Amino acid sequence: MSNDNQWKYVETEIDRQEYLKNESLMTISNGYLSLRGSYEEANLSFGHHGTYLNGFYEFYDLNYGEKFTAYPQQSQVMLNLADPKVVQVYVDDEELSLESSLISNYKRELDLQTGCLNRVFRWETKKGTVATIRSTRFASSIHKHLICMKYTIQFHEGEGNYEVKSMISTQRHNISKEDDPRIGVEFKEEPMTIIRYEENANMLLVSGITKYSKLQYNCHVFNTFCVNDEKVKVEANTWAGTFNQDTMLTLYKYIWMDKNEQADGNAQVIELAKAGYAAMLKEHQAWWRQQWESMDIVIKGDASMQKAIRLNLYHLTQNVGKDGYTNISAKGMTGEGYEGHYFWDTEIYMLPFYIYTNPDIAKALLMFRYNTLEKARIRSKQMGHQQGVLFPWRTINGEECSSFFPAGTAQYHINADIAYGIKLYYEATQDWEFMQDFGLELLLEIANLWLDIGHVDYQGRFCIHEVTGPDEYSCLVNNNTYTNIMVQDAFKFLLKLLSEDKSKEKRHNLKVSTLLEGFDYEKAKKAVKDMYVPYDQTLQIYAQDDGFLSKPVWDFKNTPKENYPLLMHYHPLTLYRHQVCKQADVVLAELLQPTRFSLEQKRRDFEYYEKITTHDSSLSNCIYGIMAAELDELDKSYEYYMKTAKTDIEDIHHNAKDGIHAANMAGAWLGIVYGFAGFRMEDNMPKFRPQIPKNWEEYSFCMKIKNQIYEVHVTQEDTKIIKK
């Protein structure tokens, strides 16, 4: 494989079985808008065209057989919007179709280095005309509302008539509800009304408004048509004429999409089009080159892994909201799995990648939590708490929309995960201004929730009851070890921060001052001191929760392979009654709190929980792989890493059609940086303990910590860590 191919995800045949997966993987996005990687011609009998705006959603009612207090009434779903990329091509009245036309020399590639989707193929019509079709599209990284397309037809043989039409298709819908609870939604009525459709010589406009959320979007398309590089005038965006073997037709589509927050999108897209396609492409490519300088991981000796890690980093960078009001969903903006919801995945799995490679994005993600703080206050009150905030388990707009509370709302650890993200960001950036303006308020409100839900039992232990930890096969438990450890750490960090705050003599805003006046320092200190974490003296391991080790172990030997994932084949109560883990729980806590546990303790816990963990969640393999590396089980670590890095590129979970696994992709970065390189922050300083898989020659990466660039190079012979 050439070095060039390590930057490209390539498709060389039209494969119906792979098409949906590649629609997801070949998505182009900039974190504000996205287009799935479906064909421009839009006349296939298969596939799922997807056009999405981050944070654009419709409500739908949640139905319960029995509904109780504080059950969410509505959920939100990311809507599939009008498709602005459509091109129809006719030659001598024969329509171009990649399903029925005579196509050869087909190649489509996602250029990871430049963020462009390119395609080329040869088309021979029934009358013998031969043409080469080329198309390129990208979502501008500079102008977040803009997508640019170039569509070229180069004739080689024949003469005749052609017709090319640029369109916006409004016949697009969300995936219907499937048997898989993670996919699809059934709307009782049409969620979107098209309120405006306009078409003139070069411009198309579609505007739509949702029925219940009352959100409006606008899609403007400005078309430029050229014959042999000379602009031509057209009528109604339809371009017709005659051709010979030397004729080249080029269509440029400048697509502007907004959430009605911008004035006069028509004028703005026309102004951008004046600068020209080449100028838009040049600045877009320059942005990507700059990103790769700070985030690339170079692997020598394993070409397939090199491509896989770059595909993962590419999607993490393009799919993330960067404005402080949007986030990154479990599937990015590549598909409709999990309905476009944001989860804890952001803070625990993805945030470290952004913190150490692009801290501005990390800050924007934390600002999303701050900007939804008021809704978290409301949710806390709905749940009967007297103080504090409760962030939603899954959301788009900041409101809880999980209908299954045992594996949704009960996952209170989301609060501790956000506190951990704030801590990690501050330790890496020393951004005291952020802490002063936003971080302290978040941490104080989160801490107040724990002081409300937690209690001191008759033995003097600080306990947290009826919660669910990361492992969703054990729900509504008392004293989940992960939750209690992370809460304790959040209290420690807040108390330390408040002591630093006094020494800095900074003035607080009114909200923080009010919170500080009412904050129970003594109770918080007691929570730190007396936090109960279940430990089994006989087995000498940390119990996942109070009752976990008293359950029978799941009968793995007699569980058919086709019954995985278990959640699709067994009632939740059946799972809850057994020792079986969907994903890392105790092991994750030990990774996130590295100095709290001895290596011997980590080994005992790893060996116990590995045997009963199914890895039915894509979030699991990366954590076990990192811990295996810390325990010097490098071959095992690499096995886990291969499953992590290649989850989507090889469609290991058989559901890439519904979108990428964004947190797992971040796990591929974690697996190298935290796993093989052994990176940890200890005593507020970076520490490395590098190892290298035996089939790799070398790997290298960069990190930014406290305005210091660390360049790490690891070979089979030595390690170099260069400060820049």
N, C-alpha and C positions, 0 to 999 in steps of 0.2 A: 504494500500500500504506500503510495507516495505521500509526502508531507502535505501536499495540496489536498488529498482526499481526507486527511485527518481533520480538515476544517469544513468538510461538507458531508451532509446527510443526503444520500443519493438514492433515487428510484429509477430503475432502468426498464421497467415494464409496467403496463397498466394491469394491475392485479386487483381484482375485485375484493379478494380476501384481505388484502393489506390496505385497501384504500382508506377506510375509516381511521385506522391507526395512523396512517400518514397524514390524514387531514389534521389530526391533533399535533403530530410532531412537526409538521410543516406550517404551523400557524405563524403568522407575523403579527407582532404586537409592539406597543411601546408603553404598556401599563395603563394607558387611558382607553385605547381602542384596539380591536384585533379583528383579523380575518382568519378563519380556519383555512387549512390548505386544500380547499376544493378547487376544481377547475373553473376557469373564467367562463367557459362555454355553457356551463350550468344546465346541460340537457341529458345528464346521466340518469339511469333508473335506480341508482344506488348512491350512497353518500349522505352527508348531512352538512349542508352549507351553514356556516355560523358567522354572524357578525355581532360583536359584543362591545358594550361600553362599560368600563369598570364602575361599579356602583349604581348602574341603571337597572332597576328591578320593578317587578309588580308584586303586589300582595296576593296571596290566595288563602282561603280559609282552611284552618286545620280542623279536621273532623275527629271527634272522640265518641266512643260508645258511652263512656261516662266521663264527664268533664268536671274537674275540681278547681278550687281556687288557685289562681296564678298560673294555670296552664296557658301557654301562649295561644292567642286567638287566631293569629295570622302568621304565616311564614312569608319569606321573600324569595323570589327566584330571578336570577339573571336572565333577561329576555334576549331572545334571538331577534335581531332587528332586520330591517330591509338590507338587501344584499347589493352593494354598490359596484361590484367588480364585473358584472355580467357583460359579456360580449357575444353577439351572434354573428356568425360568418356564413355567407352563402357564396358559392362559386357556381355559376351556370345553374342556379336554382337548387343546388345540392347543399344542404346544411352540414357544416363541420360538426362531427360528434366523435369524441374519443371512445365511444362505445360501439358505434356502427360504421364509422368511416375506415378507410384503408390507411392505417397509421404504421409508420416504421421509424427506426432510429430515434425512438423515444428516450428522453432523459429529463429528469427533473431533479433539482438539487437545492437544498437549503444551505446557503453559504453562511456558516456560523460566524465567520470573521467579519462580514459586512452587514449581516442582518437582512439579506435579500433572498427571495424565493425566485429561482430561475427555472425556465422550462424550454425545451426545444424538441421538435419532432418534424417528421416529413409526412405530408398528406398527399395522396394521389386520389383524384376524383374519379368518378365512373367514366367521365369523358376523356381521361388521360392527363388532365392538368396536374402538374406537380408543384408543390410549394413547401417552403420551410416556414414553420410557425415558431416564433420565439416570444416569450413573455417574461417580464420581471415585475415584481412588486415588493414594496417595503413600507412599513409603518414608520414614519419619520421620528427619529429620536430627538430632533430639535424642535419640531412643531408638532405638539402632541395631538392636534386635531387632524393631522394630515396623513393620508396614504397616497403613494404615487404608484402608478402602473404604466408600463410600456408594453404594447402588444404589436408585434411586427409580422407581416406576411410578405415573404420574398418568393415571387413566382420564378420558376426555372423552366418549365415547359408548358406550352399551350397558350391559347388566346381565348378571350371570352369576357363575360360580365361578372362583376362581383358586387356584393352588398355587405356592408359591415354596420352593425348597430350597437351603440353603447346604451346600456340600460341600468336601471335600479329595479331589482325584483322585490316586490312587497309580499311575495308568496313564500314567506319563510316563517317557520314555527319552531317552538321548542319540542324536544324529544318527549314523546308520550310516556306515561308511567309504565314501568316494567315491573317484573316480579322482584327485581333487585331493589331494595329500599333506598339504595344510594343514588338511584338514577330516575330522572323524569318527574313530571308533575302533570296532573290532569286539571286544566282550567275548565270551569263550568261554562264560561263564556269567553269570547275573544278578549284577550287582555290588552290589546292595542287597537286604537282607532287611527287610521291615516287621516289627518286633518288638512293636509295640503300636498298636492302633487302638481308640479309645474315642469314644463319642458319647452325649451326654445332651441335655437340652432346649436348652441354649444353647452348649454347648461341644463342640468337635471336637479330637481329639488323634491325631496320627500320629507315631511314632518309627521311625527306620530305622537300620540299622548296615551298614557296608560289609563285604564278605567278607574283604579282605586288609589294607586300611589300618586297619581296626577303628575307624573314625570313626563317631560317632553324631550324628544330628541329631534335633531335636524340633520339631514344628510344632503350635502351639496356636491355635485359632480360637475367639474368643468372639463370639457373634452377638447383636445386639439388633434386634428386629422392632418396627415401629411401623405403626399404621393412623391416618392423619390426625394424625400426630405424637404419638400416644398409644402407649406401650409395651404389647405384648401378650405373653401367654405362649404358648409353642409346645411341641410334642413332637418330639423327635428332629430338631431343626433344620429341620423342615418346617412350613410356615406356609400354612394353607388357610382359605378363607372365601368370602364373597360380596362383590361390588362393585357400585357404580352409577357414574354418570358423574362423581360428585364424590369418589370414593375415591382416596386417595393412599397407597401402600404404600412404606415405606422400610426397607431392610436396612442395618445397619451391621456391617461385619466388622472386628474387631480381630485382626490376625494377628501372632503372636509366633513367631519362628524362632530357634533357637540350635544351637550345636555341642556341646551337652551340658556347656557350661561354666557354665551358670546353674542355680541351684536353683529348682525349682517355677515353671516358666514359666506354668502355669495361674494361680497366684495373682498373678503379676506382670502378666499381660495383663488380668486382671479389674480390678486396681487402676488400670491405665492407662485402661481403658474407663470407669471411674467418673468420671474427669475429663471424659470426653466427646469426641466427634469434633471439635466446634468448637474446643475447647482444644488438642487435638493438632494440628489444622490451623493454628491461629494461631501457635503456637510454631515449627512447621515453616516456615511462610512467613516469619516474622521472621528465621530463620536464613538463608534464601536471600536475603532483602533485604540482609543484612549481607555475604554473600559477593559479591553483585553490586557493592556499593559499592567493593570492593577489586579486583575482577577484570574488570569490564565494559570492553569496548572499544566506543566509540561511533563509528559511521561515518555521516556525512551525505552524501547524494547517491548512495548505492548501496544501495537497500533490500534487494535479494536478498543482497548480501554481508553486510549487517548481521545478517540472520536466520541466515545460515550461520555466522558467527563465534560468535554466541551459542549456537547449537546445539552447536558444538564445545566451547565453554567449559563449558556445562552438563554435557556428558558427562564431561569431564575431572574436574569437581568431584564428580559423584555416583558415579562408578565406582571411585574410588581407595580402597584400604585406608588406614585412618587410625589403626591400633592398634599399628604397629610389628612386627606378626607376619604381615601380609598386604601385598600390593603392588597394582599395577594391571597387568592382563594386556593383551596386544596387542589384544584385543577388548573390554576392559573386562569388565563383567558382563552383556553384551548378547547374547552368543551363544557358540557352542562352537568357533568357528574357533581353530586353534592349541591346542585342548584346554584353554583357560584358562591357558596358560603365561605366565609373566613373562619378559621379555627385557631386553636392553640398552636397549631403547626408553625404559625408565623414566629412566635417568640422563642420557642424551644428549638426548632429545627432550622428555620430560615434566617432568623435575625443574626445569628453569629456570622454567617456568610457576608451579610451586608455590613455589619459592624466593622469587620476587618478588611473589607475590600472597597466599600462605598458607604461610609458612615452617614452621608447625607440622606441616603435612602433609608437607612436604619432609623434615623431620627424621624423621618416622615411616617414610618410605620408606627412608631411610638406616639406620634402626634395623632394618628387615627384613633388610638385608644383615648387620648386626652379629649379629642373632639367629640367622642361619644360618651364622655363621662357622665353627663346629666342623665342619659338614658340608663346607665348602669346604676345611678342613684335611685331612679324610679323602680328599676327591677329589684333592687335590694329591698325596698319597701313592700313591693308586691309579694316578696317571699317572706315577709313577716319580720325582717330585721329592723332593729331600732336605729342603726347607724351604718355607715359605710356604703360601699358600692359592690354590686355583683355584675361582673361582665358576662356577656352571653357566651354560651358554648359555641353556637354557630349563628352567624349573622351576616348581613350586608350593610344595613343602615344603623347598627348598634343595638337593635332590639333582639331579644331572644326569639329564635324561631325553631327550636328543637322540640318536636312533639313527644319524643320518648324520653321522659325526664330521668329514668335510671341511668341512661348512657348519655344524657344531655345536660340539663340544668344541674344535676347532682355532681357534675364534674367541676366542683368549686375550685379545683386546682388551677383553673384558668386564671384566677386572680393572682395566685403565687407565680404562675408562669410569666405574667406581665411584669410583676415585680422583679423577677429574675432577669427579664429582658432589659429593664431599666438599669439594673445593677451592672449587667454586662456592658451595656452601652457606656455608662459613666466610667467604669474602670478602664475601658479602652480609649475613651476620648477626653476624659476629664472636662467634659462640657458642663461646667457649673452653672452657666446661664440657663441651660435647659432644665437642670435640676431645680434651680431657683424659681423659674417661671412655670414649670409644668410637672417635673418629676416628683417634687415633694408633695404636691397636692394629690397626685395619683397614689403615691406610697402611703400617705396618711389615710386616705379613704379606703384603700385596700386593707390596711392594718386594722382599721375600725371594724371592718366586716369580720375579720378573724376574731377580734375581741368579743364580738357579738355572738358568733356561732360557736366558738370554743367555750369550754367550761373546765373547771377544776373538779376532778372526781374525789371520792372519799379517801383516796390514797394520796391526794395532793398532786395528781398528774394533770397537766393541761391536755385535754382530749378534744378531738373533732369527730363528731358522729354523723352517720348517714350521708356519706359522700361516696363518690366514685373516683378512683384513681385513673391513671392512663390505661390500665387493663380493663377493657370493657366487657370481659367475660366474668368479672367479679364486681357487681354493682351494689350500691347502697350499703356500704360497710362502715365499720367503726375504726378510726385510727389507721387510715391508709398510710403506709410508711412514706411513700413518695410525697403525699400531700403534707403530712406533718413535718417532714424534713425541710421541704421547700418553704413552708410557712415560717418555720423557725429561722431559716436563713433570711427571709424577707424582713422579719422583725430585727434581726441583728444588723442588717444593712441599714435599715431606717434609723435605728438608734445611733449607729456610728455616724450616719450622715447628719443627723441633728446635732451631734456634738461638734462635727466639723463646721456646720452652719453657724453655730454660736461663735466659733473662733474667727470666722470670716466677717462677722458683724454686718451681714447683709440685711436689708430691709425686705419684708415679705409683703406680698399682695394681701388684700383683705381676706380672701378665701383661705389662704394658708395660715394667716394669723389667727383666724377663727378656729380652724382645725387644731392648731397647736394649743390654743387655750383649753380646748375640750379633750385633748388627747391624754389618755391614761398611761403615763410613762411607767408607773409602777406595775400595772397589770401587764404591760408589754414586756417588761423585764422579767416578770415572773413566767410569762409564756415561753420566753427563751430558755429560762433556767429549768422549767418543769415540763417542757414539751415531752409527751409520751411517744415513744417509737417502739413498736412491738418487736421483741427479740426472743427467739427460742433458745434457751440454754442447752437443751438436749442436742438439737441439730447444729447449734452455734451459727444460726443464720438469722437475718432479719425477716420476720414474717411480713407478707404483703399487707396484711391487716390483722385485726384481732382474731378473726375466725378462720383465716385462710388455711392454715396448716392442719386444722381439725377435720377438713373435708377429705373425702376419698380422692385419689388421683384419677384423672380421666383415663379411660381405657383406650390408650393410643393404639395398642397392638391390634385391636379389633375394629378400629375406625377406618372405613374404606377411604382410599385416596380421593375419590370423587366427592366425599362429604366435606371437603375443605373448600372454602372457609366454613368453619363450623356454624357461624351465625346464619348461614343460608339454609341449614339443614336441621337445626335443633332449637327447641324453644329456649328463650333466654334463661328461664329458671333451671333448666337442665344444666346449662353451662354454669350458672351461679353456684350450683351445689357441688361443684368439683374443683379440684386443683388443676386448672388449665388456664393459660394466659394467652390472650390474643396478641400481646406485644410486651415489650420491655416495660417494667414498672419499678421494682426495687433496683434493678440493674441500671435503669435510667437515672434514678436518684443518685446512685453512687458515681455515675459519670459526671453529673452536674455539680456534685459536691466532692471533688476529688481528694481533698485533704482530710475529710472527716473519717474516712475508713482506711483501715490497714489493707495492704495488698492481700494478706491471707484471708481477711474477711471478704474482700471482693471476689476472691477465687471461690470460696465456699458458696457464696450467694450465686455467682455465675453458674457454677456447676449444678446447683440445685434447680434454679429457675430455667436454665437452658433446656433441660429435659422435658419441661411441661409447657413450653412456649411454642405456639403453632406458627407464629409470624404471619397470621392471617391479615394483619395490618402491614401496609407497605412502610410504616414508620419503625418497624422492629429490627430488620436485618442490620441496618447501619449501626444501631446502638450496640447490638451484640458483637458486631465486627470490631468496633472501637475498643470495647472492653476486652475482647480476645487479644487484641494487639497489646494492650496494657499488661495482660497476663502472660505475654511472651508466647502466645499461641498464634504465630504469624500465619501458618498455613490455614488455620481455621478462620482467622481474620480475613484473609484474602478470599476465601470461599464466600463469606458473608458479603465482602465488598463487591465481588462480581455480581451477586444478586441485586445489590443496591444500585450500582452504577448502570446496570443494563436492564433495569426494571422496565423502562419504557421502550428503549431502542429494540429490545427483544420481546417486548410485551409479555413479560413473565406472569403477570396477573390476569392476562387475557381481557383487559378492559381499558387499554390505552385509547380505544375508540371514543371513550367518554371524556378524554382529557388526560393530560400528563399527571404524574404524582409529584407535585411540586416539592413537598417536604422531603420525600425520598430523594429527589434530585439534590436538595441541600445536604441530605445525608451522604451523598457521594463526595461532596466537598469536605464535610466533617470527617468522613472515613479516611481521607488522606491527611488532613491537617491535624485533627485530634487523634486519629487512629495511627497511621504509619509514622507520622512525624512526632506523635506524642505531645502535641501542644497542650499546655494548661496555663491558666493564670494562677500563680501562687505568690502570696505576699505582694499582690498588686504588680507583679512582674511576669513577663512571659518566660515559660520554661519549655524546653523541647527534649524529647527522648526518641530520637529518630531510629526507625527500622525501614527495611526495604524488602518488598516481595522478591523472591529468588529469581523470578522470570523478568524482572525489570532491571534495566541498566542504570536508570537515574530518574529522579523526579524532582521538580522544583516548583516553588510558588512564592508569592509575596503576601505580606500582611502589613496593615497599618495599625500601630498601637501607640497612643499618646504622641501623635504627629511624627512618629519614627517609623520608617519603612524597614521591615525585616525581609530579606531575600534569603530563602532557605533552599539549599541544594543538597540532595542526598544521593550518593552513589553506593555501589556495593563495597567500596573501599573506605569512604570517609564522608563527613558532613561538613558543609560550610554554611554558616549563618552570617550574612553580611548586613550591616546596618547602613542605611542610606539616608 
